[in-house]
Amino acid sequence: MKLVQEIFIQAHKYDWEDSYKIDVTTFKQESSSSVIVVDIEQREIEIELPDDFDSHFNQKSINELNERKSKVLAKCGIDVIKIEEQIQSLLAIDFKG
């Protein structure tokens, strides 16, 4: 399967910046009161995708979600340890008093 996409290559500089930065986007940016946008080039690109790209993206999505889940579980574990330390600290104060 072939994907055809128009891309815009532009430079932009916000009022508070000293130099331009290059952007490659799928949408045309416009200048505004705080940013100057200069067009560099506009072109159409073609990308060949595998016929089974839906299942390919599904697997990548599953992998991404599993990574997120692992990070949440790791953070949760750290938070539980901190809470348990606070509980133990308070219990130690109660036993001393």
Protein Blocks (a to p, Z undefined) as FASTA:
>chain_A
ZZdddddddddddfkbcbdcddddfbdcdddfkbccddfbdcdddddddfklmmmmmmmm
mmmmmmmmmmmmmmmmmmmmmmmmmmmmmmmmmmmZZ
